[in-house]
Amino acid sequence: MKLTYLSAILLLASPLVQANGLDLNLSKAMPAIEKFYLDLHQSPELSYHEQKTGKKIADRLTQLGFKVTSNVGGFGVVGIYKNGEGPTVMIRTDTDGLPIIEQTGKSYASKVKVIDEHGAKVGVMHGCGHDIHMSSFIGTAEQLIAHKKQWQGTLMMVAQPAEEVGGGAKAMLSEGLFSKYAKPDHIIALHVSASVPAGKVSMKNEYTMASVDSVDITIKGKGGHGAYPHTTIDPVVIAARTVLALQTITSRELSPLEPSVITVGSIHGGSKHNVISDEVKLQLTLRSYNPDVRSAQIAAIKRITAGIAQSAGLNESNYPVIYVHEDESIPSTYNNPAQTDIVRNSIASAIGDTNVLETQAVMAGEDFGLYGRTDENIPITLFWLGGVNQAQYADSIKTGEVLPSLHSSKFAPDYKVAIPTGIKAMSNAAVALFNK
């Protein structure tokens, strides 16, 4: 039974499986695309530094006949290809790597090391699969140009920088992405998955990824000698009370039907055993789907921290300082149901119904959601592209061993299966939206 199940997985997930949809001859295209992938994987660049990566994307789009503009919102790239009258379909990829030392053991592993903005030497790795995204993106552009007789409209290819820090989409939009270049009627993107086998995709309607906020809290006190605590106002104690109280926001202030996460990821204060410090700093990440929940989280954090500070004897001028990193704040990703149904059906027709899975929403974030939250209210769809080697996936199911996650130093997607699947999925989704 296990062998039969594995055989079925291997067959259904194979990039050679083709139902209906575009007749894509990927056997000729894949060697060049795989070479492109390996180059990207071995030369990742951190957020806001994607200059060489952007140039590689721009050169490829230019060769295909796109009107290309580089350095949009940093090192972003916009490619426009007009193919008669019809809707404008935007396909987006992200381009930045992560400060991770790769430990996959692959012969093509990244060995890049750079000095970051803090002066530290860090490794750089495409630990979130953006190299898979870019390779599928270029492969899709190639196939749509090769099959341009089967669609009409404007194809808008957007390579976005700085996704990992939540700044790229904002920067491109603020530079007039939808006014200077084209206003899309449909926007689609894919993201490689570390929990779906290669050869398959998964998606869901409505909320699919969470909003993300980074919040800093500086708790002030009155420092002094650890042997005379009665002469101080101890910010460490205030911080401890605050951390526990913040947990009641999700559990007691918000509806249990509304997803919410408030995590204190960092706490720093003090310098010595017998010294009571003047301040303690906390760093938080907030996650939710509903914008009203996000507003309620922030309001409650401000109220609770001020209340605890007051109860400890601090006056208003010394209440905790709350800083919300609005420049890195990203909204939740809401998949437009009508558009997502079209995308789902078109992909199923291309790679087979059994290779299109229904997924659950996650509390991870993606600034792709921002493209659908502009004044234009453009429908967006993001789907997950399976990246896990099929045999490794089957072993994980059998043994219960947890697979390497996104952002793991050991995340190594099966690019030989994932990329052609991504090209087939995205190409067919785009054509379906053009011809809707």
N, C-alpha and C positions, 0 to 999 in steps of 0.2 A: 504493500500500500504506500509506503514511504517513497519507494523508487518511482512508482507511478505518479505520485504527487509531484515529485521533483522533476520528472520528465515533462509533466504538463506545464510546470512553471517555466522550464527552459524553452519549450516550444512557444508558449504564448508570449513570452517576453522577448523573443528573438526579434532583432531589428529587421529581419527578412520577412516577417509576417506582414502582409498587406491585404486589407479588405478592399474597400472602395477608396474614394478620395483621389488626390492627385497621383499621377503615375510618376513617382520620383525615382530616378536612376541614381541612387546614392553610392553605388559601388565605384563609380568613377570619381565622385566628388570627395569621398571620405578620406583618402590618403592625404590630400592637401589640408582638409579640415583637421585631421588628427595631428598633422605637423604643426598647424596653427595652435591647437590646444596645448601641445607639449611646450611650445615656445612661451605661451602665456603662463603656463603652470610654473615654468622655471624662471620666469622674470616678473614676479608680482610686484606691485607698487602700493604703498600705503595710501590711505585716504588723503585727498588733496595733493597727491604727488603722481597722479596717473598719466603723466605727460607722454611717455613712450607707448604706454598701452593705448591711449587715445589716438596716437598717430597710426598705430597698427590698424585700428578699427577704421579710421578715416581713409587710409590708403586702400583698404579692401573695398569700402563702399564707393570710393572714387573710381576704382577699376571697373566696378559694376555699372557705372553710369549715373550714380546718384549725384545730386547737387549737395555738396558737403560743406558744413561749417564746423570748424574746430574751436576749442577753447570757449565753450558755452558753459557758464556756471562753473568755471574752473577749467578742468580738462575734459569737459563733456563734448560729445560729437552729435550733430544732427545731420541725417541724410534724408533728402527728399527725392522721390522718384514719382513723377506724374505720368500716369498711364491712362489718359482719357478722363471722361466725366464719371464721377462716382464718389463714394464716401472716402474719407481719410481714415486710414487705419494706422495707429501708432504701435510699434513693437519696441519695448524697452529692455535693455540689459544694464546691469551694473558692472563696474570695472575694477573696484579697489580690492586689495588684499588685506590681510590681518597681521598684526605683530605676533606671529607664532613661529616657533622653530619646528619645521616639519619633521615628523618621526614616523613616516609611513614605511620607510625602508625601500621605497620604489627607486628604480634606477634613474628616473626622471624627477626625483624630488627636488624641491626648491632649496637652494643653498644661499639664497640672498640674505644679506645682513646689512642693516642701515643704522644710522644714528637718528633716533626719533626726536620729537620736539623738546623732550626733557633732557636730551644729551646722553641717553642710554643707548647702548648697542642692542638691537633687537633683530630677530629673524623675521622674515616676511613669507607668508604662505597664503595661497588661495584656499583657506580653510572653510570657506562658506560656499565654495563651488562657483564663484563668479567666472572662472575660466571655462567651466561647462556652459554657463549662460552665454558668454561671448561667442563661443564656438558654435553653439546652436543658433545664435543670433545671425552670425555671418553666413552659416549654412542655409538658414531660412531666407536671407536676402538673396543668395545665389539662386535658390530654387524658385522663388517668386519672380525673379527677373527671367529665368529660363522658361517659366510657364506663364508669362504675362498675358498671353492670349486668353487665359482662363479667368481673368479678373480685370476690372476697371476701377480707377480711382487714384488716390494718392497714397503711396506707401511712405510712411514716416518712421525711420529707424533712429532711435535715440539711445546712445550709449552714455549712461549717467555715472558720474564719479561720486565718491564720498557717501555711498549708501551706508557703510558700516558705522558712520558717525551721525547719520540722520540729516546731513546737510546738503546732499547733492540735488535732490529733487527740488528743494526750496530754492537753491541757487539758480538752477536752470529755469524754473518758473519765473523767478524775479527778473531774469534777463530777457523775458519775453518769449519763452518757448512756444506758447500758444498764440502769440500775436505776431511775432517776427517771421515765423517759419510756416506753421500750419496749425489749424485748430482741428484736433482729431474728433471723429465721430465715435470711434471705438479705440480703447487702449488695452493691450494684452501684454502679459509677461509670464515667464516661468521661473521657478526656483527649484534647484536640485534638492532632493529629499534624502536624508540619511536613514530613513526608516521604510522606504518603499523600494522594492526590487527594480533594478534597471530593466527597461523594456516596458514599464508601466507608468501611468500618470495617475494622479489623484487630485480631486478638487471638491469644493462645496460652494453652494450659493450663500449669499449674504456674508456675514462677518467670517473672515478666515484667518486674519492675523490681528494682533492687538495694537492699541496705541502704546507709545513708550514715552515716559518722562523721566529725566534725571533730576533729582532734587538734592540740594546741599542744605544741611542744617548746622548752624554754628551756635552751640549752647554756651552762653557766657556764665561765669560764676565769680567768686571772690577767692582767690588762691591764698595759700598759706602753708603752715607746717602741718605735716600729717599727724603729729602728736597733739595738736590743738584744733581739732575739727570744728569746735564750737565758735571759733573766731573766723570761720570761712563760710562760704556758700559753695558746696562741692559740686562742680559741673558733671563729675563722673556719676554721682548718684542721680542727678537730674537726668542725665543721658540714659541711665539704666531704666528709670521710671518711664522715660519718653519712648524708648524702644518697645517696651511691653504695652504701653497705652496705644501706640500706633496700630498694634495688631487688632484692636477692637473696632477700627474703622470698617474693615471688611466684614468682621464677624458680627458686629452689633449696630452699625449705622447704615449699611447698604443692604439692599434687598438680596437675599440669597439666590435669587433668580438672575442677578446681574453679576457676571464674572468680574473679579477684582483681585489684584495682587499688589501688596505693598511690602517690599523687601528692603531691609536695612543691610546693605552689602558691605559697608565699611564703617568702622568706628575708631577714632584716634583721639587720644588725649593724654596729657601727663608726660613726665620725663624721668621721674625717679620714684622709688618706693615710698619715701617719706615726704613727698611734696604734693600738695593739693594744687592742681593746675587752675589756670584762669578760664580755660575753655576746652570744650570737646567738640569734635566735628563728626558729623554723620553724613553718609552718602546713601541715597535711596534710589531704587528704581520702582516706578509705578506702571502697572499694566491694566488695561480695561478695553472693552469694545465700545461701549456707549459713551459719547462725549460728555453727557451729563454726569456719568459716574466719575470720569476724570476730573471734572470741576469739583465734585463733592469730595473726592480724595484730597485735593489740594487745600480746599477750604477747611476740612477737618484737621489736616496736619497743622495748619497755622493756628487754629483754635486750641488744639490739644497742647501743643508746645508752649504757647503763651500761658495757658492755664497752669501747667505744671511749674513753669518758671515763677509765676506769681505765687503759687502755693509754697515755693521754696524761699520766698522772701525777696525776690528780685523785683525792682521797679520796672515800669514800662520801658524806660530807656535802655534797659539791659535784657529785654526779652530776646529769645533766640532769633537769629537772622535766617530767614527762609529764602533760598534762591532756587528758582525753577529755571532750568536751562532751556529756555524757549527756542534758542537757536538749534537745539538738537531734538526738540519735541517732534514726534511724528504721530499722525492719526492712525486709527485702525484701518485695516484694509477690508473694504466692503465689496464683495463680488456682486455686480449687478445680476439679479437672477435671470432675466430674459437673455442678456448677452451670454452669460455663463452657460445657459442651456444650449445655445447655438455652438459655443466652443466645445462643450462636452460631446455633443452629437457628432460634430465634424471630426473630432479626434477619434471617437469610437469607430467611425466609418473608415478611418485610415489604418488604425492599429488593432482594431477588434474590440468588441464590447467588454470582453473579460479583462482587457488590459487597462480599462479606465475605471478607477476605483473612487468610491466616495470616502472623503476624509472628514476629520473633525477639525474644528478651529483650534488654533494654538495661541499661546500667550507670548510667543516671539513677535517681534515687530519688523516692519519693512516700510521704508519711506515711499514705496510705490503707491501706497494708499493715498498720498497727498495729491496725486494727479486726478483722483476722482472727487476731491474735496474742494476744488476751485469753484469760482462763481459760475463756470460753464456747466458744472455738474455732469461731467462726461462719464459714461459707463465704463468701468474697468473690470478686468478679470485676471487673476493670478492663479496659475495651476502649478502643482508640484510634479516635478520630473524625477522618477525613480532613479536613484544613483547607486544602490547597493548591489554588489556582485550577487548573482542569483544563487550560487552555491553557498556563499557566505550567509545570505539571507536564510536559506533553508537550514543551515547549521544552527543559526541563531534561534529559529523556531524550535528546532529539535532540542537544543541544550539550554535554552533560556539565557544564553550569554548576551549581554547588552552590546549593541553595535556602537562603533564610534559615532559620536554626534557631530552635527555641524559645529564648527569652531574648535573641533578637536585636532590636536597635532597628528592624529592617526587617521583622520578622515581621508579616504582614497576612493573616490567614486569610480565605477566601472565605465570609463569614458567611451570605450569601444561600442558599448550597447546604449548608454545614456544619450550620447550626442545624436546619433541617427534617429533615435526615438524623439528627441526634442525637436529636431528639424522637421520630421514628419508631422508631429503634433502642431507645432507653431505654424507651419506653412498651410496646413489644411484649415486651421482655425482662422487665419487671416483671409484666405480665399472665401470661406463661408461668410465672414463678416462683410467682405467686399460685395458679395453677391446676395446679401440678405434682402 
